[in-house]
Amino acid sequence: MLERDIEQSKQQRAGGDHYRAYVGPPKQYDFMGATQFRLVTALGLREEHRYLDVGCGSLRAGRLLIPYLMPGRYYGIEPNTRLYKDAIAGELGQGLIDIKQPVFFDDASLDLRVTGETFDFIVAQSIFSHTGLDMLEGALSSARDVLAPSGQFLFTAITESAPGFGERSPLGRDAKGWIYPECVSFSEDEITSICNRAGLQAQRLAWFHPRQVWYRAVTNPDMLLNCQHAKIMDAGRVLFDDRFQTQAGPKNDTQPKRAYTFFNLRHLREHLAKNKTKRIRKE
Ligand SMILES: C[S@@+](CC[C@H](N)C(=O)[O-])C[C@H]1O[C@@H](n2cnc3c(N)ncnc32)[C@H](O)[C@@H]1O
């Protein structure tokens, strides 16, 4: 019965009525949850952490995170409450919710302070591909206020290296409010300078995404990723599945990827100076 319903949902287009289709291509519902789970666990998510899923939708990632985290640690903001209610009724079961006590907020402001909490991880997957400049700025500045001192904020956006940048997704700087299911793009410079103004330092990640680009923002400069972190973490690419051969960023590259970018010139200079000192010491 559930399997038949899932197969039928795959006939719908992204943005369709079914809870699996509304949030994106229904054929990738499983993958888009799994890749978020892999990313945050690769970045150190542990069961005692507090996690905020911004626009949690039909729990694509939540259905993996809720069982993983300790009770009361998963928070979701979602104005379209029928999405997670349908997912709970259809796939997760009320029993799991009773045990793990996720906390949901029915709120459309994208002001993350509505939660009244601070978080070790905040994730906004495929949210800033649907916000005008006003909402993006508001969300990023509120993220700073609810990020724990060593917290990590992961988000996706359609920037220059994403396949739909510009032509298929008009520029978000000219848009206002929430735009859906259409998408908008921002330049990487816009993303990073809005982050900087909000008191966040952002790095682009090489983590695989079929349509967008992953970013990671922190308030504590000690939490920025370096080359060693990037090597350990790798790039979340997919083997043995032809559906995931295209992605934002270079393809068919078997070299270890640089999973970070320096946006902040000061940080780049410090990094180069540190490495130069190390080289001189070795010589
Ligand atoms: C493309 S879906 C992504 C869902 C989820 N992050 C995921 O990866 O599965 C966008 C989600 O944002 C929700 N949304 C719409 N307006 C919102 C708002 N103002 N604040 C937060 N979420 C919103 C939609 O209902 C939808 O669930």
PDBQT file of the ligand as one rigid body, heavy atoms in Angstrom, charges set to zero:
ROOT
HETATM    1  C1  LIG A 301      11.956  22.953  -1.692  1.00  0.00    +0.000 C 
HETATM    2  S1  LIG A 301      11.142  22.597  -0.193  1.00  0.00    +0.000 S 
HETATM    3  C2  LIG A 301      12.502  22.012   0.781  1.00  0.00    +0.000 C 
HETATM    4  C3  LIG A 301      12.060  21.204   1.959  1.00  0.00    +0.000 C 
HETATM    5  C4  LIG A 301      13.174  20.621   2.831  1.00  0.00    +0.000 C 
HETATM    6  N1  LIG A 301      14.121  21.612   3.260  1.00  0.00    +0.000 N 
HETATM    7  C5  LIG A 301      13.852  19.478   2.116  1.00  0.00    +0.000 C 
HETATM    8  O1  LIG A 301      15.026  19.563   1.787  1.00  0.00    +0.000 OA
HETATM    9  O2  LIG A 301      13.168  18.494   1.889  1.00  0.00    +0.000 OA
HETATM   10  C6  LIG A 301      10.823  24.201   0.490  1.00  0.00    +0.000 C 
HETATM   11  C7  LIG A 301      10.040  24.137   1.795  1.00  0.00    +0.000 C 
HETATM   12  O3  LIG A 301       9.948  25.427   2.386  1.00  0.00    +0.000 OA
HETATM   13  C8  LIG A 301       8.643  25.580   2.902  1.00  0.00    +0.000 C 
HETATM   14  N2  LIG A 301       8.316  27.018   3.060  1.00  0.00    +0.000 N 
HETATM   15  C9  LIG A 301       7.505  27.789   2.320  1.00  0.00    +0.000 A 
HETATM   16  N3  LIG A 301       7.478  29.051   2.803  1.00  0.00    +0.000 NA
HETATM   17  C10 LIG A 301       8.287  29.063   3.871  1.00  0.00    +0.000 A 
HETATM   18  C11 LIG A 301       8.641  30.074   4.827  1.00  0.00    +0.000 A 
HETATM   19  N4  LIG A 301       8.177  31.304   4.710  1.00  0.00    +0.000 N 
HETATM   20  N5  LIG A 301       9.470  29.731   5.825  1.00  0.00    +0.000 NA
HETATM   21  C12 LIG A 301       9.951  28.464   5.924  1.00  0.00    +0.000 A 
HETATM   22  N6  LIG A 301       9.641  27.472   5.043  1.00  0.00    +0.000 NA
HETATM   23  C13 LIG A 301       8.825  27.764   4.040  1.00  0.00    +0.000 A 
HETATM   24  C14 LIG A 301       7.780  24.871   1.889  1.00  0.00    +0.000 C 
HETATM   25  O4  LIG A 301       6.488  24.589   2.396  1.00  0.00    +0.000 OA
HETATM   26  C15 LIG A 301       8.631  23.637   1.615  1.00  0.00    +0.000 C 
HETATM   27  O5  LIG A 301       8.373  22.642   2.539  1.00  0.00    +0.000 OA
ENDROOT
TORSDOF 0
